[in-house]
Amino acid sequence: MTLMNAEAITAWQEALGTAHVLTDAAGEYARDTGPFRQTIPVVLLPKSAEEISALARIASQHNIPLYPVSTGHNWGYGTANPVVGGCALVSLARLDRIIELDPEMGLVTLEPGVTQQQLRNHLDEQCLDFLVPVTGAGPDCSLIGNALERGYGITPHADHFGAVTWIEAVLPDGSLYRGALSELGSPQVDQAFKWGMGPYLDGLFTQGAFGIVTKMTIALAPIPKRTEAFFFSLAHDEDLEQAVAAVRDVLLAVGGVGGSINLMNARRVLAMTEAYPHDRVGPASIMADDLVHERAMRYQILPWTGVGALYGETELVKAAKKLVRQRLRHCVRRLVFLTPEKARKAHAITCRLPNAGGRLGKMAEKLDLTLRLLAGEPSQIALPLAYWKSRKSPPVSDMDPGRDGCGLIWYSPLIPMKAEIVRRYVSLVESICRKHGIEPLITLTSLSPRIFDSTVPLLFDPEDTDESARANACYLELFEAGRREGLLPYRMGAQHMNLVTEADIPYWKLVSKLKRAIEPNGMIALGRYCPRHEISE
């Protein structure tokens, strides 16, 4: 099997232009937040669906696998690296048009290179009152890329693929896929109605390897009349079980007025608050519990911190606040409500104090950025986390964890919202992370009143080969221990995809059959959420 040849390179250069076929800069695309690197012999930079169709046909002719990425900022999940080395990487960053925005329907159609910040700028320029479906990955990350990974946020449309109503994609043979309603002459209805007609095929393109998505329509949430965040703490770790039940009650009570609710342990909050105390932590170790308590008390951080938000008409939010108080008051401490406007004013006041308010000013700044994110404004507030163990200070702007040599692997299992299961899970993570000398930083984010997704960032210094190895070993043990408990991730990184796809089960056998039916030679995203199979000669 020949993965690359001069004839294919020449054909791609004729189709895309020589400047958009990179054979000498592929190493930049392989940079990751860890030691994971794949061989990328060529990077293709198309500008349109037509160019993607052309390069796909060339790849098929020469039996060369393609691996598409949007902006390549999949921090902690492999970044832009393919699952299998030797693929031609197709970067869609140049497909960066906002095709259409219908303010009456709240629908935006855009390309995979469009970032969170680009959409925010466009909405502001057009004076349109819609929220951007933001994530903690940062302003320069693709909206389509996140939706296709079934990512989520904390704004009203938390399920980002749930807000997708229409997809256009290039299939492996170069033909164009659209829904049946579009092809039958009703594209406007197709873009407004998620399920279309006939078998629902759009889902094949999420966490799948069946084509290259070139356009997507997303339903945007309008900016509500009032946004109000709420913060609370648990005085004791033993209060977690009660808090889980209370969070479920809150979500059921407030319904569509409420966004997601996050529960974070003290170490996770500290990682967002101050620099890692390298000088007080021994090799192959983590912060001692006494040190965590000492640092936490400086910022009045208790064992668990909760964050949620309410969105809607002023009277609805007011009524929802009462429900939140009723459901939480028996198990939490310091329940505080705060609007983005008040957080912005507090930050402005501390900026005028000597030394910008010192520690108080830093806390005010974090609150301001957090509330802006809750209000649908893209922010880099979460990105410094990736730099926490790397011994490098994050840049003031233009943070790029892959470029800057950060150490991050995400473990992100789904946890039923049952108190006893959550407790077993938390104990499992703390035990395994401590064993490997990796800080157990735990967040539980509600995806519904029935389930949490937990995000555990395994942070390490990538220049320390021993620590890098311990982080990867920690992930593998967490995955296997979680699987024994029936708790599996909602998404997998390229570096760990084989942990799920190599299972000999009917589900993956069906995926393989569908993959072979659509493309017998397996040209698109080899090994991505699909068992690997040999490409035909």
N, C-alpha and C positions, 0 to 999 in steps of 0.2 A: 504494500500500500504506500503510495507516494503522497505525503502530506503537503508538499509544496514543490513547485517547479517554475522555471523561468517563463514558460509559455503562459501559465496562469497569471503570473505577475504582469507580463506584457499586456495581456487581455484586460486585466483590471485597470492598468494605467490608461489604456485607450478609453475605457468606459468612464472612469472617474477623474482622469487627469493625473499626471505623474505626482503632483504635489500632495495628492490625497491617497497615495499608496505608500505607506511607510515601512521600509525594511531595515532602517537603521535607528529607529527611536522606539522600537517595541518594548525595550527594557523599562522605559518609563511607565508603560501601562501595566507591567507586571508587579510594580511596587505594591506592597500590601502592609497591613498593620500587624506584621509578624513575619516569620520566616517562609511562609507559603509563597512559592513562585512557580509559575508555569512557563514553559518555552512558548513564546509568541513570535513566530517567524515574520509575520506581516500584520499591519494594522490598516484596515480599510475605512475611509472616511466619506461615506456617501452623503449627498445633500438632498435626495428625494427618494420617493418610493420607486420611481422608474430606475434610478441608479442601483437601488437595492435589488430590484428584479434582475437587472443585468449582471450584477456580481454574483447573485445566487445561481443563475444559469451557468456562469463560468465555473463556479465552485462545483456544480453538479457534473459538468463535463470532465473535470479533472479529479473528481473524487477527493475534494478538499473540504474538511469540515469547517463550518463558520460558527463563531460564538458572538452573538450580539450583546452589547451593553448600551445603556442609555448615556449616562455621564460617567459611569465607571466609579461612582463614589459609594460603593456598597461596603462601607467601613465595617470591619469585623466579621464579614461574611465572605472574604476573598477579594474584596475590592473589584478590580476588573478582570481578575484571573479566570480563565476557563476552568471547567472541571477537569478536562483532559488536555495535556500539553500538545502542542503542534497545530492547534487550530488557527485559522485566520480570524483575528479579532475584528468585529464590525462595530466601530464606535458610532453611535447615532447622535453625538453631541451637535453636529452641524444641522440636524433637522430640528430647528429651534423656533419654528413659527407658531404663533397663536393664530390658528386658521380662522376661527369665528367665535364670537362671544355674544350670546343672545341674552340681553339683560332682562327681557320679559320672562323668559323661561328659566333663567339661571343656569344655562348650559354653556360650557366652553369646550371647543374642539381644538386640540393642540397636538404637537409632535413630541417625540420622546426626549429631545434635547431641551425642552422648556423646563426651567427650574422654578422652585418656589419663589425666589426673589423676582424673577422675570414676570411671573404672573401677578405678583403683588404690585410691581411697578406699573404694569399694564392697567390693572384695576384702578390704581390711583390716578393715572393719567386720564382715564376715561370717566373718573368720578363715579365709579360703580361700587355699590356697597355690598360686596361679597367677601366672605372669608377665604383665605388660602388654606387648603388642607395640609397644614404644616406638620413636620416631624422634627425630632431632635437631631436628625442627620445634618441639618444646616441649610442655609439659603441657596447653595449652589447644587443641590441635589435634584434629580429628575422627579417630576410628579408621576409620570407614566411608569418609570422604573419601580417606584415604591408601590404603586397600585398593583403592578403585575406580580410583585412579591407578596401581595396581600398584606401590605403594611397597614399601619393604623396610626391615629393621632389622638388628640384629646379635645379637638373642636367638635361641634355637633355631628358632622359626618365623620365619625371616628373610623369606621370601616371604609378604607379608601377604595378598595375594589367594589364594595357595595354601592359606591356613588358613581361607578362607571356605567354608562348607558349604551356605549357603542364602541366598536373596535374595527380598525382596518389593519390588515397585516399582509405581508408578502409571504407566500407559501414557498416551500423548498424548490418547486419547479419554476418559480418566478412569477406565477399567477397571483392575482390580488384577491384576498378574502374580505368580504363584507357580509353583513347579515342578510337573510332572505328578504326582509322588507325593503332594504336598500336596493337590492338587485331587481326586485319586482316593481320599482318605481316609487317607493315611498320613503326616501331617506330621512325626511323631517320627522316622521313618526318613529322610524327606527332609532333615531338619536334620542328621542324623548321616552322611549319604552325599552327598558333594559332587556326584557326577555325575548323580544322579537317574535319570530314564528318558527315552529318546528323545534327539533332538538337544540338545546342551548349549547352552542359550540364556542362562544367567546371564552368560556372558562378554561378551555384547553390552552389558551395563551398565558394563563397565570400559572406560575411555578411549573411551566411546561417547556417543551422544546419542539413546538409544532410550526413555528413561523417567526417572522420578525415584525413586531407591531410598529406601524408607521404613523398612525393617528389614533386618537382616543377622544371620546366625549365624556366629560365629567360634570355631574350635577354639583353646583356650588351652593354652600349654605349662605343665606343672606346674613349680613351683619345684624345681630339682634339689637333691639332697643336697649337692652341692658345685659352686660356681662359681669358676673360677680363670682370671684373665686372664693373658695373656703379652704382653710388650713386647720389641721388639728394634730394633736400628738397623743401618743399612748404613754402613760406614766411608767408602765412596767411591760416587759416582754410578755408576761403572762396574760396581758389584756388582748393579745392578738386574736384569739379565738372569738371573743365577743365582738371585736372590731370587724372581723370578716362577716359575721352575721349581720352587723349593723350596716355595713357597706351594701350588702345585698338588699336590705330593707330600704335604704335610701334610694338605690337605683330603681327599685320597683315603685317606690312612692312618687318620685319626681318625674319618671317617664322621660319623654322627649325634651324636657327642660334641662335635664342634667347631661353633662358630658361624662367622660371616663373619670374614674377615681384611682389615684395612685397611692399605694402604701410603700414606703421606703424605710429600710432599717437605718440605724444611726451611721454605720460605716458608709452607706450609699450617700447619705446627705452630707457627711463630712467630705466625701470625694468631690462634691460640688461646691464646697465652702472654702477650703484652704489647701495649700500645697501639701504633698505627701511628706511626712517627717522621716526622710531617709536616714537622718543622723540618729534616730532613736529606735530604729528597727534593724535587727540583726539579719545576716544573710540567710536566705531560704526560710524566711519567717514572715509574720504579719504583725500588725500593731497589736500589742498586748491589750487585753480588755481594760486594764487600768488607764492606759494611754488613750484609748478610745473615749472612755468616760471623761478623762481630763479635758480633752479637746472638745468633746461635745458640750460640756458645761460652759465653755467659753462662749458658745453661741446659743445656749439654752436648747440644745438638741436632745430630745428624749429618745427612748429605744426605737420607737416607730413614729414616722411623720406621714400624715395623709394630706393629699391635695386633690381638690375637685373643682368643678366650675358649673355655674348655672347660666343658661342662655334663654332669652325670650323677652316678651313684653314685661314692663316694669312690675305690673301687678302679679303676673305669673311667677316672676323671680321672687318677689316678696313672699308669696304663699309657699314657694318651694323652700325658701330659707327656714320657714317655721317647721316644715317637715324634716329638713336636715337636722335642725336642732333637736327635735323630738326623738329622732332615730339614733342620734349619736351621743346625746348628753350623758347617758348612763355609763359609757365606757371610754370617753375621751377627755383630754384635758386641753385647755386653751383653744377652743373653737373660735376662729376668727374669720370674718368675711371682709373681702377687700376688692375694690373695683380697680381696673387698669388706670383710671384717672387719678385715684388716690395714691396708687403706687408710683405713678409718674411724678406727682407733686412731691412725695416724700423723697424720691431720689434727687429731684431738683434742689430741695432744701439742703440735703446733706452735701451736695456738690459745692455749696457756698460756705460750708464750714471749714475750719482749718484742717489741713491734710485730708480734704474731701470727706470729712466725717470719720476717718479711720475705719475701724471694724464695723461701726454702725453704717457708714457710707457704703461699704462693700455689701452688707446685707440688704440695704435699700436698693442698690443697683441690681442685685440678683432678683429681688422681688419684682422690680420694674420689668426686667427682661422676661421673667417667668410669666407675668401677667400679659405682656405683649404677645408671647407665644400662645397663651390660652385664648387670646383675642384674634388669632389667625395671622400674626405678623411673623414672618420668617426671622430666625435668630440663630446665632452661634452659641447660645447659652449652654447647650449640652455638649458641644465639641471639646472643651477643655478636659472633660473626663478622659478622653483617649490619651491625653498627655500626662496623666497623673503619676504614672510609675516610670515614665521614660527618662526622667532627669532632665528634660528639656522644657523650658517655659513655652507655652503656646504663643504664637504670634498674636499681636493685637487684633489683626484682621486677616482675612484670607487663610483661615485654618484648613489644612489638608493633612489629616492623620496618616495617609499613605505616603505622601511625599515627605513628611517630616519625621518619619521613622518612629511612629508610635507603636505600642504593643497592645493589641485589643483582639479578643475573640469573644463573640456573643454566644451565650447559652440562653435559649429563649423557649422554655417549655410551657405548655398549656396546663393550667391547674384548675380543676373544678372548684367552684366557690363553696367548698364545705370546710368548716373549721378544722376538723381532724386531719383532712388531707393537706391543707395548707400548713399545718404544724409539722406534719411528717416531712413535707417538702422542705420547709425552712431548716429543719434539723439536718436533713440530708445534705443540703448545700453547704451549711456551715461546717459540718464534719468533714466533707470531702475537700473543700477549699482550704481549711486549716491543715489538713494532712499534706497538701501539696504546696503550702506556703503561699497561697493566693488569697488576697483579701475577699471575704464573702460579702459582696455588695449586692443587695437584693432589692428589686422593685417588683411589686405586683400591680398590674394595670388591668382594670376591669374592661373586658370586651363586651360584656353583657351582664345581667344579674345572675348568670349561671357560671361564668368562667373568667378566670384571670389569665393573662399572659404574663409570665415572669421574665424579666430581662436581667441577666446576671453578666456584667462585663468582666471578663477575665483579663485583668490588666497586668502588664509585665514590662520590663525593660528589654526591648528587642536586642540590645547590644550584649545582654547577658544570656549566653547560649543555654546555661543551666536553667535560668528562669523561664526562658521561652519553651524549653522542653517540659518544664513542670506545668506551665499553663496549658499546653496541648494535652498532657497526660491527665490534667484536672478535667478538661472538657470531656475526654473519652470516658473517664470514670463517672462523671456526672450524667452523661448520656446513658450509659449502661445501667446505672443505679436508678435513674429516672424511668427508664424503660421497664425495669422490673416492678416499679410502682405504678405503671400504666400512665406515665407522664412523659410526653414526647414533645419536641419543639414544633412550633408552627411553621418554621422555615429552617433551611439548612444552608450552611456556607459551602462554597465550592470545595473547600479543603476537607469537608466531612460528608459530602453528598453520598458517598458509597455506604455510609453507615445505615442508610435507610433503603437505598435503591437496590442493594444486593440481596435483600431479603427475598427468599423464594416463596412468594405469596401470590394468590390470584390477582390482587390489585395491580401489582407491577407487571404481571404477565399480560394483563389487558392493556396497560399503558404501552408495553412493548409492541403488542399487536397493532394498536392504533398508530404508533410511530412508524412501524414498517409499512403499514398500508398507505400512509401519507407520503413517506419518503423512504423507499427501500434501502437507500445508501446511507441513511442517518446523517445528513449533512448539517443539520441545525442543532447547535448546543449539545454536542455529544456528551452523554452522561448526566445531563442536568435533569433532575427529577424523573429519570428514566434509566433502567438498567442499560449498561453499555453493551453494544453488540457490534460485531465487526462490520466495517464498511466494505462494501463489495469492491472487488478489484476493477 
